[in-house]
Amino acid sequence: MDLNKLTSTCLLLILCSGSNAHAAEAIPVTTQRLGDLLVDTERRAPAVVISANRADITSQVSAIIQEVLRDVGANVKKGELLIRLDNANARNSLAQAHSSLDAIDAQILEAKSRVAKAEELLGKDFISDEELVARRANLAVLEANRSGQLVAVNIAELELARTRITAPFDAAIIARAAQVGSYAQPGTPLITLVQTDSREIDVELDPRYAVEIPSVSNIRFVSQDIVWPVKLARLSAVIDIATRVVHARFLFTQDVAPIGTSGQLVWSESSDVVPVALIVQRGSELGVFIAENDTAKFIVIPSAEEGRPASVNLPPETLIVSRGHVRLQDGDTLKVTHE
């Protein structure tokens, strides 16, 4: 064989052997499910802690204010006496109602005796049927009058009870208009309470995010770097015309923030955004590498911007090359390790 031809053949075999060896060399990489790599989007909305109830306590009867037992700044318990009104008229009315009831009871006792006597005489033909009917009718009228008088007694007892003004719930007193010696009239505010044993967080939500709130977890109320876990209580189905927000109410699940505390409701939502560390540039395009049958495939992300996370339109089960992707080229053979 010609020496030059032999030399050329050997060189070609060596080159081919080296090329095949390079092509067969697999690049070690680590892959992860896209769904495990996506960046959660943090949402925020203005929020304030409010009392479940704020009440202007008024008198239900007309009477002189005799005593004001608690003042502004005091914390009171449900049922605690706040104001005592003069109850002389109420006590007199109750006594009169009981007296009238006693009189009716006496009349009923006499009427029952007369009916019994009439029934006895009727059997001996000493009295007419009409007389017995009349006595029974008189007894029925008296018993009806007694029922009406019982209502009068209940009303008088209620009027007397209303001279004692008590707290309808655990509360803090924030305002007082009642003055000893003043005349209290029904409907006039005497003292203002803010409920302390039940509080909520009022939140103004962007309508775009409101529909997702019921399915979101890890919701918290944040104020001055202090975090309180909360849960959804109610979500309005109406967008406020004036402010274009949806109001929602949340409840504290552990500790509670003071009433009046302002802050933000914070929550996280799953997104289709991949971290910036996974995005590489090949040529003039930005994208990510995925593993398909142990082969690297470069997926272009049209909306990607350098140095920023980007949204991808891929199934969550897609295997993304999370380590070793920086030196890859489209079509490289991979030695894959899964995380």
C-alpha positions in Angstrom: 0.0 0.0 0.0 1.2 3.5 -0.7 2.8 5.0 2.4 1.0 8.4 2.0 -2.4 6.6 1.6 -1.7 4.5 4.6 -0.9 7.5 6.7 -4.0 9.3 5.7 -6.2 6.3 6.5 -4.7 6.0 10.0 -5.2 9.7 10.7 -8.8 9.5 9.6 -9.4 6.5 11.9 -7.8 8.3 14.8 -10.0 11.5 14.2 -13.1 9.4 13.9 -12.3 7.5 17.0 -11.7 10.8 18.9 -14.9 12.3 17.6 -17.0 9.3 18.6 -15.5 9.4 22.1 -16.3 13.1 22.5 -19.9 12.5 21.2 -20.4 9.7 23.6 -19.1 11.7 26.6 -22.2 12.5 28.8 -22.3 15.7 30.8 -23.3 15.2 34.5 -26.3 17.4 35.5 -29.0 17.6 38.1 -32.6 17.9 37.2 -35.7 18.9 39.2 -39.4 19.0 38.5 -40.5 22.4 37.2 -43.3 22.5 39.7 -40.7 22.3 42.6 -38.7 25.2 41.2 -41.3 27.7 40.5 -41.1 31.0 42.4 -44.1 31.8 44.5 -45.5 35.3 44.0 -46.0 37.4 47.2 -49.2 39.5 47.3 -50.0 42.3 49.7 -53.1 44.3 50.5 -53.8 47.1 53.0 -55.4 45.9 56.2 -56.5 47.3 59.6 -57.6 45.5 62.8 -61.2 46.5 63.8 -63.6 45.5 66.6 -66.4 43.1 65.7 -68.8 45.5 67.4 -68.8 49.2 68.4 -71.9 50.3 70.3 -73.3 53.6 71.6 -75.1 52.4 74.7 -78.4 54.3 75.3 -81.1 54.4 77.9 -84.3 52.6 77.2 -86.3 54.5 79.8 -86.6 58.1 80.9 -84.9 58.6 84.3 -82.3 60.6 86.2 -78.8 59.3 86.0 -78.0 58.3 89.5 -74.5 56.8 89.2 -71.8 56.2 86.5 -69.7 53.3 87.6 -67.1 53.0 84.8 -65.4 55.7 82.8 -63.3 56.2 79.6 -60.4 53.8 79.3 -61.9 51.1 81.5 -62.1 47.5 80.3 -65.5 45.9 81.3 -66.9 42.4 81.2 -70.1 41.3 79.6 -73.0 42.0 82.0 -71.0 44.4 84.2 -73.0 47.4 85.5 -72.0 50.6 83.8 -74.7 53.2 84.8 -77.5 53.1 87.4 -80.6 55.2 86.8 -83.1 56.4 89.4 -85.6 53.5 89.7 -88.2 54.9 92.1 -90.9 55.3 89.4 -90.1 51.8 88.0 -90.4 50.2 91.5 -93.7 52.0 92.1 -95.0 50.8 88.8 -94.0 47.3 89.5 -95.6 47.4 93.0 -98.8 48.7 91.5 -98.9 46.0 88.9 -98.4 43.3 91.5 -101.2 44.9 93.6 -103.6 44.8 90.7 -102.6 41.2 90.0 -103.4 40.3 93.7 -106.8 41.9 93.4 -107.6 39.9 90.3 -106.5 36.7 92.0 -108.9 37.4 94.9 -111.7 38.1 92.5 -110.9 34.8 90.6 -111.0 32.9 93.9 -114.4 34.3 94.7 -115.7 33.7 91.2 -114.6 30.0 91.3 -116.5 29.6 94.6 -119.6 31.1 93.1 -119.4 28.8 90.1 -119.0 25.7 92.3 -121.9 26.8 94.4 -124.0 27.4 91.3 -123.2 23.9 89.9 -124.3 22.4 93.3 -127.6 24.3 93.3 -128.3 23.5 89.7 -128.5 19.8 90.6 -131.2 20.7 93.2 -133.1 22.9 90.8 -132.4 25.9 93.1 -130.7 27.9 90.3 -131.3 28.4 86.6 -129.0 27.4 83.8 -128.6 31.0 82.8 -127.3 32.0 86.2 -124.6 29.2 86.0 -123.6 30.4 82.5 -123.3 34.0 83.8 -121.1 33.0 86.7 -118.8 30.9 84.4 -118.6 33.8 82.0 -117.6 36.2 84.9 -114.8 33.7 85.9 -113.5 33.5 82.3 -113.4 37.4 82.1 -111.4 37.5 85.3 -108.9 34.9 84.2 -108.4 36.8 80.9 -107.9 40.0 83.0 -105.3 38.1 85.0 -103.4 37.1 81.9 -103.3 40.8 80.8 -102.2 41.9 84.2 -99.3 39.3 84.1 -98.1 41.1 81.0 -98.3 44.4 82.9 -96.2 42.9 85.7 -93.6 41.7 83.1 -93.4 45.1 81.6 -92.9 46.8 84.9 -90.2 44.3 85.8 -88.5 45.0 82.5 -88.7 48.8 83.1 -87.1 48.3 86.5 -84.3 46.1 85.0 -83.6 48.8 82.4 -82.6 51.3 85.1 -79.4 49.2 85.3 -77.4 49.7 82.1 -74.9 46.9 81.7 -72.2 46.0 79.1 -73.5 43.8 76.3 -70.0 42.2 75.7 -66.4 42.4 76.9 -65.4 45.9 75.9 -63.3 49.0 76.3 -65.0 52.3 77.1 -63.9 54.9 74.6 -66.4 57.7 75.2 -68.8 58.8 77.9 -71.6 61.4 77.6 -73.6 60.3 80.8 -73.4 62.7 83.7 -74.7 62.1 87.2 -77.9 64.1 87.7 -78.6 64.4 84.0 -81.9 63.2 82.6 -81.5 60.1 80.4 -84.0 59.7 77.5 -84.5 56.7 75.3 -82.1 56.8 72.2 -79.6 59.3 73.6 -76.1 57.8 73.7 -74.7 57.6 77.2 -71.5 55.6 76.8 -69.5 54.1 73.8 -68.0 50.7 73.9 -65.6 48.8 71.5 -65.8 45.1 71.8 -62.4 43.6 72.9 -63.1 39.8 72.9 -63.8 39.7 69.2 -61.8 41.4 66.6 -61.4 41.1 62.8 -59.0 42.4 60.1 -60.6 44.5 57.4 -58.8 44.0 54.1 -59.1 45.8 50.8 -58.3 43.3 48.0 -57.6 43.9 44.4 -60.5 42.2 42.5 -57.9 40.3 40.4 -56.7 38.4 43.5 -59.9 38.2 45.6 -61.1 35.1 43.8 -58.0 33.2 44.7 -58.0 34.1 48.4 -60.3 31.2 49.6 -57.8 28.6 48.3 -54.6 30.3 49.5 -52.7 29.1 52.6 -50.0 30.8 54.7 -51.9 34.1 55.0 -50.6 36.5 57.6 -51.2 40.0 58.9 -47.9 42.0 59.1 -47.4 45.3 61.0 -44.1 46.8 61.9 -42.3 43.5 61.1 -44.6 41.6 63.5 -46.4 38.7 61.9 -49.8 37.2 63.0 -51.3 34.1 61.3 -54.9 34.7 60.1 -57.7 32.9 58.3 -60.5 34.1 56.0 -63.8 34.7 57.7 -65.9 36.4 55.0 -65.3 37.6 51.4 -67.6 40.1 49.8 -69.0 39.2 46.4 -69.3 42.9 45.5 -66.7 45.3 44.1 -66.9 48.6 45.9 -67.9 51.1 43.2 -66.1 54.1 44.8 -62.7 52.3 45.6 -62.8 49.4 43.1 -61.7 47.0 45.8 -63.3 43.9 47.4 -63.6 43.9 51.2 -62.7 40.8 53.1 -62.6 40.0 56.8 -60.0 37.8 58.5 -59.7 36.3 62.0 -56.6 35.8 64.0 -55.7 32.1 64.6 -53.3 32.6 67.5 -52.3 35.8 69.2 -54.1 39.0 68.3 -53.0 42.5 67.3 -54.4 45.5 69.2 -57.6 47.1 67.7 -56.7 49.9 65.4 -53.4 48.3 64.2 -52.8 49.0 60.5 -50.6 46.9 58.3 -50.8 44.5 55.4 -52.3 41.2 54.6 -49.5 39.1 53.0 -49.9 35.8 51.2 -48.1 33.7 48.5 -49.5 32.4 45.3 -48.1 29.6 43.1 -46.8 31.0 39.7 -45.2 29.9 36.5 -42.1 31.9 37.1 -38.6 30.2 37.2 -35.7 31.6 39.2 -33.2 33.8 37.4 -30.4 31.3 38.3 -31.9 28.8 35.9 -32.0 31.1 32.9 -29.1 31.1 30.5 -28.3 32.8 27.3 -27.6 31.0 24.1 -26.8 33.3 21.2 -29.2 36.2 21.4 -32.0 34.2 23.2 -32.7 33.5 26.9 -34.1 30.3 28.1 -33.8 27.1 30.2 -32.5 23.7 29.6 -34.7 20.6 30.0 -33.7 16.9 30.0 -35.4 14.8 27.3 -34.3 11.2 27.0 -30.9 12.1 28.6 -30.5 14.9 26.0 -30.3 18.6 26.7 -32.9 20.7 25.0 -32.8 24.5 25.1 -36.2 26.1 25.6 -36.4 29.7 24.6 -38.4 32.1 26.9 -39.5 34.9 24.7 -40.5 37.2 27.6 -37.3 36.7 29.6 -35.2 39.7 30.5 -31.6 39.5 31.7 -31.2 39.3 35.5 -35.0 38.7 36.2 -37.1 35.7 36.8 -39.3 34.7 33.9 -42.6 33.0 33.2 -42.5 29.6 31.3 -45.3 27.7 29.6 -44.3 24.1 30.5 -46.0 21.3 32.3 -45.1 21.1 36.1 -43.6 17.6 35.5 -41.0 18.9 33.1 -37.4 18.0 34.2 -35.4 21.3 34.4 -31.6 21.1 34.5 -30.9 22.9 37.8 -27.2 22.2 38.1 -24.7 21.9 35.3 -26.9 23.9 32.9 -24.4 26.8 32.5 -22.1 24.8 30.2 -24.7 23.0 28.2 -25.5 23.3 24.5 -28.7 22.2 22.8 -28.4 18.5 22.0 -25.7 17.6 24.5 -25.8 14.1 26.0 -26.6 14.1 29.7 -25.8 12.0 32.7 -28.8 12.9 34.9 -29.1 12.9 38.6 -32.5 13.7 39.9 -33.3 15.8 43.0 
